[in-house]
């Protein structure tokens, strides 16, 4: 899924949303909020890279992005926070 982004640039899009669904489960024994999250395919890969230090996900991220013809000519690919 590509989401067109409007702004002060020639062209931009977001590959996908990060989280498809999130259900609050309450707090754990340390008082931390707990959620059951359902992520998009890209969202899960980014989560694993960022929070699990799973560097092997980068190949899958590149594979997902490679379906966009001309991506090698992009000026920038900017990961944005999910929140």
Secondary structure as GFF3:
##gff-version 3
##sequence-region A 1 83
A	DSSP	beta_strand	3	4	.	.	.	ID=ss1
A	DSSP	beta_strand	13	14	.	.	.	ID=ss2
A	DSSP	beta_strand	19	27	.	.	.	ID=ss3
A	DSSP	beta_strand	33	39	.	.	.	ID=ss4
A	DSSP	alpha_helix	41	52	.	.	.	ID=ss5
A	DSSP	alpha_helix	57	65	.	.	.	ID=ss6
A	DSSP	three_ten_helix	71	73	.	.	.	ID=ss7
###
